[in-house]
């Protein structure tokens, strides 16, 4: 992606701001649809990755369902126009109020993570004269080999029902008149790039699916979650290899007649289309470190501070000989950095830097810490027209 063509437009805008490449997003969506339609897979977009209104509109218009993890996300999906019967509600800590929102809107499915949760949903469904369709989220004890904060399928994770508890859970469900068990859900983590991890996940799901079938529990769908990663180091390789991803699932997942396969994808859809544009405030040279101090902080992109995550940083204003900088923000925390030991063309006050691959878990996780204001958003098609 060539951002230099927008640099002149950027000059007149107050920084920092988010910038979305709408054409890249459309290309990613089309590639995803072509790859998933080949196998008749159902895609639910994970709003937690990015809930920007324009992005949600594009995804809704392309026929995706919604994967929500809060009551407000359910409301947002419905208000955007996502079909209620395409909404799945996940999360280990659903409140009573959130459960009632989902029940009253007749969503497609609750992904349930404990027996206590199922009991509560049954009580609230009875109160609302509803029958809740649920899938059991099982913890498969599969290590996704990603950062510990986003590795959700290991046996120490708070997520999912342990495999040894499935029989007990199913026996209890048989006694609940307002619960309809329709699916199995497994999600093992985020930013996964090794397809062998998905192979292992499929083998576990196959064993689980056989167990349900042998116990005369016919599941209507298998939800294999999401987690497909993007290439943060070379973001110009911008569209993930959806073809290999879905081919891996298709080759390794045993699907019985009448079963559908559902996915919950987020980062891989929107991650590369988003960028954070920031301006250099000062250059500060200490004995051991040269700092480029910018006006964006972890209030705009928390991933480096939270996960020590890498984002490629580029200087849009200079082609001088490169120097090495720690690119840091203005927040009063030592953890407030965008990148360390970053080689950039010589940086001076007023230069515009772009932090790439900020479309997922960027804007959606922004905050007002230090009483900072939420920043503006611009789109490629908007700037082209201006």
VOVEX-557594 format. One record per residue (C-alpha): y negated, x, z negated; residue in three letters. Coordinates in steps of 0.05 Angstrom, whole numbers, plus 5000, padded with zeros to 4 digits. Each point is the difference from the previous one (the first is absolute). Example, Ala and Ser with C-alpha at 12.3 -4.5 7.8 and 13.67 -1.06 7.14 Angstrom:
// residues 2
     yy     xx     zz    aa
   5090   5246   4844   ALA
   4931   5027   5013   SER
This chain:
// residues 386
     yy     xx     zz    aa
   5000   5000   5000   UNK
   4932   5028   5021   UNK
   4949   4981   4947   UNK
   4947   5047   5028   UNK
   4980   4946   5050   UNK
   4977   4957   4941   UNK
   4962   5056   4964   UNK
   4932   4980   5028   UNK
   5012   4928   4976   UNK
   5022   5026   4932   UNK
   4935   5038   4991   UNK
   4959   4938   4987   UNK
   5049   4969   4950   UNK
   4997   5007   4924   UNK
   5058   5041   4975   UNK
   5054   4997   4976   UNK
   5033   4945   5041   UNK
   5067   4980   5028   UNK
   5010   5002   5075   UNK
   5058   4964   5034   UNK
   5025   5015   5070   UNK
   5017   4929   5023   UNK
   5032   5023   5065   UNK
   5048   5045   4962   UNK
   5017   4943   4954   UNK
   5015   4955   5058   UNK
   5043   5053   5033   UNK
   5038   5010   4935   UNK
   5012   4926   4993   UNK
   5024   4993   5071   UNK
   5048   5059   4992   UNK
   5026   4971   4935   UNK
   5011   4932   5031   UNK
   5037   5027   5060   UNK
   5046   5042   4956   UNK
   5015   4944   4950   UNK
   5007   4944   5051   UNK
   5057   5039   5032   UNK
   5042   4983   4939   UNK
   4966   4934   4982   UNK
   4976   5029   4935   UNK
   4949   4963   4957   UNK
   4939   5041   4977   UNK
   4958   4983   4939   UNK
   4937   5042   4995   UNK
   4987   5028   4930   UNK
   4930   4980   4980   UNK
   4999   5053   4945   UNK
   4993   5054   5054   UNK
   4934   4971   5026   UNK
   4971   4931   4992   UNK
   4939   5010   5044   UNK
   4984   4931   5030   UNK
   4996   5022   5073   UNK
   5066   5038   4994   UNK
   5034   4939   4968   UNK
   4974   4956   5056   UNK
   5030   5046   5053   UNK
   5067   5002   4965   UNK
   5001   4924   4990   UNK
   4982   4989   5073   UNK
   5059   5043   5020   UNK
   5049   4956   4963   UNK
   5017   5043   4940   UNK
   5018   4971   4932   UNK
   4969   5024   4935   UNK
   5029   5040   4943   UNK
   4959   4986   4937   UNK
   5003   5030   4930   UNK
   4949   4956   4965   UNK
   4976   4928   4998   UNK
   4934   5020   5031   UNK
   5036   5035   5057   UNK
   5037   4934   5012   UNK
   4934   4963   5002   UNK
   4970   5052   5046   UNK
   5059   4996   5048   UNK
   4996   4924   5002   UNK
   4924   5000   5009   UNK
   5008   5050   5057   UNK
   5048   4953   5034   UNK
   5068   5032   4987   UNK
   5054   4947   5002   UNK
   5021   4980   4929   UNK
   5073   5002   5020   UNK
   4992   5073   5021   UNK
   4974   5024   4932   UNK
   5044   5039   4952   UNK
   4978   5013   4929   UNK
   5022   5065   4969   UNK
   4983   5035   4935   UNK
   5032   5017   4933   UNK
   4947   4964   4959   UNK
   4983   4932   5030   UNK
   4958   4958   4953   UNK
   5012   4926   4989   UNK
   4936   4983   5037   UNK
   5020   5043   5059   UNK
   5069   4968   5003   UNK
   4968   4931   5001   UNK
   4954   5020   5057   UNK
   5061   5020   5040   UNK
   5039   4938   4982   UNK
   4943   4953   5016   UNK
   4993   5032   5068   UNK
   5075   4997   5017   UNK
   5005   5073   5019   UNK
   5061   5027   5035   UNK
   5030   5041   4944   UNK
   4991   5032   4932   UNK
   5029   5071   4995   UNK
   5025   4998   4928   UNK
   5009   5061   4956   UNK
   5031   4975   4935   UNK
   5039   4942   4970   UNK
   4941   4984   4955   UNK
   4956   4991   5061   UNK
   5050   4954   5033   UNK
   5004   4957   4937   UNK
   4924   4993   4999   UNK
   4997   4983   5074   UNK
   5052   4946   4989   UNK
   4960   4970   4942   UNK
   4936   5000   5040   UNK
   5035   4973   5062   UNK
   5027   4942   4958   UNK
   4931   4987   4973   UNK
   4971   4998   5071   UNK
   5058   4960   5029   UNK
   5018   5058   5046   UNK
   5062   5040   5017   UNK
   4983   5074   5005   UNK
   5034   5042   5053   UNK
   5014   5070   4974   UNK
   5029   5067   5021   UNK
   5028   5048   4949   UNK
   4966   5067   5001   UNK
   5055   5050   4984   UNK
   4986   5071   4978   UNK
   5047   5040   5046   UNK
   4994   5067   4963   UNK
   4980   5034   5065   UNK
   4950   5057   4994   UNK
   4948   4995   5056   UNK
   4977   5072   4986   UNK
   4926   4982   4999   UNK
   4948   5006   4945   UNK
   5026   4976   4933   UNK
   4946   4946   4996   UNK
   5024   4967   5065   UNK
   5074   5012   4993   UNK
   5024   4930   4980   UNK
   5075   5000   5013   UNK
   5025   5049   4947   UNK
   5036   4977   4938   UNK
   4941   5018   4954   UNK
   4952   4956   5039   UNK
   4972   4935   4970   UNK
   5016   4965   5065   UNK
   5060   4957   5016   UNK
   5064   4974   4968   UNK
   5054   5051   4984   UNK
   5063   4993   5042   UNK
   5044   4990   4939   UNK
   4959   4939   4980   UNK
   5008   4962   5066   UNK
   5061   4960   4979   UNK
   4967   4977   4936   UNK
   4936   4981   5038   UNK
   5038   4960   5052   UNK
   5040   4963   4946   UNK
   4935   4980   4967   UNK
   4968   4978   5065   UNK
   5057   4951   5011   UNK
   4975   4963   4938   UNK
   4928   4995   5024   UNK
   4984   4937   5040   UNK
   4933   5023   5026   UNK
   5021   5067   5028   UNK
   5028   5011   5070   UNK
   5027   5070   5011   UNK
   4990   5017   5074   UNK
   4993   5075   5005   UNK
   5010   5071   4978   UNK
   4941   5048   4995   UNK
   4999   5076   4995   UNK
   4939   5044   5003   UNK
   5008   5074   4984   UNK
   4930   5029   5004   UNK
   4942   5019   5044   UNK
   4982   5055   5050   UNK
   5072   5011   5021   UNK
   5009   5043   5062   UNK
   5074   5020   4994   UNK
   5043   4948   5036   UNK
   5061   5023   4960   UNK
   4969   4966   4939   UNK
   5002   4935   5037   UNK
   5072   5011   5020   UNK
   5018   5008   4927   UNK
   4961   4937   4983   UNK
   5037   4960   5053   UNK
   5068   5023   4974   UNK
   4981   4974   4931   UNK
   4975   4934   5029   UNK
   5066   4994   5038   UNK
   5040   5006   4936   UNK
   4955   4949   4966   UNK
   5004   4952   5059   UNK
   5076   5004   5000   UNK
   5001   4985   4925   UNK
   4958   4938   5008   UNK
   5044   4976   5058   UNK
   5064   5013   4961   UNK
   4972   4957   4944   UNK
   4984   4943   5048   UNK
   4925   5012   4997   UNK
   4975   4996   5072   UNK
   4932   5033   5004   UNK
   4953   4977   5055   UNK
   4961   5064   5006   UNK
   4999   5074   4983   UNK
   4932   5029   4983   UNK
   5002   5075   5007   UNK
   4929   5012   4976   UNK
   4957   5051   5035   UNK
   4974   5068   4982   UNK
   4998   5033   5069   UNK
   4953   5059   4996   UNK
   4945   5027   5045   UNK
   4983   5071   5021   UNK
   4941   5020   4956   UNK
   4999   5072   5024   UNK
   4995   4985   5074   UNK
   4968   4931   5002   UNK
   4989   5003   5075   UNK
   5076   4986   5004   UNK
   4974   4934   4978   UNK
   5053   4947   5013   UNK
   5063   5005   4957   UNK
   5068   5003   5033   UNK
   5016   4927   4989   UNK
   5055   5004   5053   UNK
   5041   5051   4960   UNK
   4986   4963   4935   UNK
   5027   4933   5024   UNK
   5057   5034   5038   UNK
   5021   5033   4935   UNK
   5001   4934   4964   UNK
   5037   4966   5057   UNK
   5054   5053   5004   UNK
   5013   5002   4925   UNK
   4987   4930   4973   UNK
   5057   4950   5003   UNK
   4971   4931   5014   UNK
   5045   4939   4998   UNK
   4994   4941   5048   UNK
   4941   4957   4980   UNK
   4964   5054   4960   UNK
   4929   5022   5016   UNK
   4971   5069   4986   UNK
   4930   5005   4970   UNK
   4953   5059   4991   UNK
   4938   5012   4958   UNK
   4958   5052   5036   UNK
   4930   5022   4981   UNK
   4980   5073   5004   UNK
   5035   5011   5067   UNK
   4960   4943   5031   UNK
   4929   5017   4976   UNK
   5001   5070   4972   UNK
   4976   5039   5060   UNK
   4947   4951   5026   UNK
   4955   5011   4939   UNK
   4953   5057   4985   UNK
   4951   5016   4944   UNK
   4934   5029   5025   UNK
   4961   5040   4949   UNK
   4939   5045   5000   UNK
   4993   5069   4970   UNK
   4950   5000   4943   UNK
   5003   5073   4979   UNK
   5039   5063   5012   UNK
   5014   5038   4936   UNK
   5032   5070   4998   UNK
   5032   5022   4935   UNK
   5033   5066   4989   UNK
   5069   4975   5020   UNK
   4987   4934   5036   UNK
   4953   4974   5054   UNK
   4986   4926   4991   UNK
   4978   4949   5051   UNK
   4972   4944   4956   UNK
   5001   4934   5037   UNK
   4976   4930   4984   UNK
   5069   4968   5001   UNK
   5044   5003   4939   UNK
   5065   4972   4973   UNK
   4962   4935   4995   UNK
   5009   4996   5075   UNK
   5067   5037   5008   UNK
   5041   5010   4938   UNK
   5063   5027   5032   UNK
   4984   5075   4993   UNK
   4983   4991   4926   UNK
   5057   4953   4985   UNK
   5057   5031   5041   UNK
   4971   5068   5018   UNK
   5006   4971   5070   UNK
   4979   5038   5062   UNK
   4951   4971   5050   UNK
   4976   5039   5060   UNK
   4925   5013   4997   UNK
   4957   5016   5060   UNK
   4927   5020   5009   UNK
   4967   4956   5052   UNK
   4934   5038   4998   UNK
   5020   5072   5011   UNK
   5040   5046   5045   UNK
   4981   5064   4964   UNK
   5051   5051   4976   UNK
   5044   4969   4946   UNK
   4996   5014   4926   UNK
   5044   4975   4943   UNK
   4974   4946   4954   UNK
   5021   4955   4944   UNK
   4973   4933   5022   UNK
   4979   4963   4937   UNK
   4964   4935   4983   UNK
   4944   4980   4952   UNK
   5043   4965   4948   UNK
   4997   5030   4930   UNK
   5073   5019   4998   UNK
   5033   5066   5019   UNK
   5053   4960   5037   UNK
   4948   4975   5049   UNK
   5017   5039   5063   UNK
   5016   4983   5073   UNK
   5034   5065   5017   UNK
   5010   5070   4974   UNK
   4997   5065   5040   UNK
   4980   4963   5063   UNK
   4982   5041   5061   UNK
   4939   4969   5033   UNK
   4947   5023   5049   UNK
   4943   5026   4957   UNK
   4974   4943   4957   UNK
   4926   4988   4986   UNK
   4961   4946   4964   UNK
   4999   4935   5041   UNK
   5064   5014   5040   UNK
   5045   4940   5011   UNK
   5072   5009   4980   UNK
   5057   4952   5017   UNK
   5059   4991   4954   UNK
   5057   4976   5044   UNK
   5059   4953   4989   UNK
   4961   4958   4949   UNK
   5020   4932   5026   UNK
   5053   4989   4947   UNK
   4986   5002   4925   UNK
   4928   5020   5014   UNK
   4950   4943   5002   UNK
   5049   4953   4965   UNK
   5001   5046   4938   UNK
   4925   5014   4998   UNK
   4962   4989   4935   UNK
   4932   4997   4967   UNK
   5014   5057   4951   UNK
   4936   5037   4981   UNK
   4965   4935   5019   UNK
   5006   5018   5073   UNK
   4992   4946   5052   UNK
   5057   4982   5047   UNK
   4985   5031   5067   UNK
   4992   4970   5070   UNK
   5052   4992   5054   UNK
   4991   5010   5075   UNK
   5047   4990   5060   UNK
   5007   5037   5065   UNK
   4990   4937   5043   UNK
   4937   4983   4960   UNK
   4968   5069   5010   UNK
   5018   5001   5074   UNK
   4962   4935   5010   UNK
   4938   5024   4962   UNK
